[in-house]
Structures are given as C-alpha cells and as structure tokens.
C-alpha cells in the first residue's frame, strides 16, 4: 500500500521530526491483491468531496471509506458486483447447510388473507393498557 501525504503544514521537510499533517489529506492507494487501484479516504474527506468520488466511481474506479482508520464501506460502480460469483456463493452456502434456496414457486397459503379479528383494534387496547398504568 502506498500512502501519499501533502507537504507538512509547518514547512518542515517530510523526514523532519514533529511533522504535522491533516489526517483528512492523507490518501492511500492499495497496489496489491483484489482491491488494487482502490482509492482510500476517511469519512470526512469522502463527505467533503463526495461528488468527486462518485464521478471517479462512475468511471469504473473504487473507493474504500474508513471511519477512524477502520474500513466501513466501499463505493463501487453499479453492476460491479460479480453476478457469476453470486450463484457459486449460494451453492457453497447450500452445501454447508446454511441456506436452502426455494423452488421459485410461492405456496398459495401465503397469499391467502389472514383470520378476521373480532373486538376492538389493537391500537385501542394498547392505549387503554398504557392509560391504566400497567
């Protein structure tokens, strides 16, 4: 990962001690692995320059947003999610017994209306219960 920082605010050289950087000005680009060429910005920077980051993402880029230095979200282009991997991931979850996919047919019982209730509405019952101090 490469970190790029602005020149120090106090005029000292980058290798001098006591450098003062504004954290919101640090931008990192991860040059390794799956997320190569992903821009990284903290939340304050992303909020300040949201339109610029959205334009970058619309052109195919990716932006990882950090909150207190911890990855919280990724801005990715719509359609960037790999649909081919989705089916493979679902099959793996089925093999592990974590999920069971439906047959695609909705049972008719689900579409039938529920039972008719008699008596006063639930909202009145709750309001009466609150008024009673129970």
Phi, psi and omega in degrees: 000138179250131177254133176243126182233153179288166176298152181302147182290334185265006176086002178284159178288156183301335180265004179283158180281158176070028180299145177241116177241149171272124184302327183289349180267352181279128179237133180241145176235122181275118183258015184232150171070202186298325185265030182297144180066027175268128175283147179235130180218146177282168188300317181298317180295318180297321179293319181293322186244034185304315183297324179292318179292321179297318178297319178299317180291322178298332178274006175107358180281175178227145180228128175260130181256130180253143173241115184055039177081001182251129178303129182239330183201156173240131172266118181228154179296149175296136182089356180286340177297133185278100183295330180296323180285337181300313182295321178296318178296319179296320178298320179295320178293325176294317179298326180280353180079016182279326179218161175228120180283148179284171181277349183096354181253132179270123179298142183295336180298327182293327185275349179287145177292152180285181183290152176280133179262144179250161179099192183279158181298152181301323180298322177291322179297316180294317180296318179296321179295319178295317180296329182285348179081013181292000000 
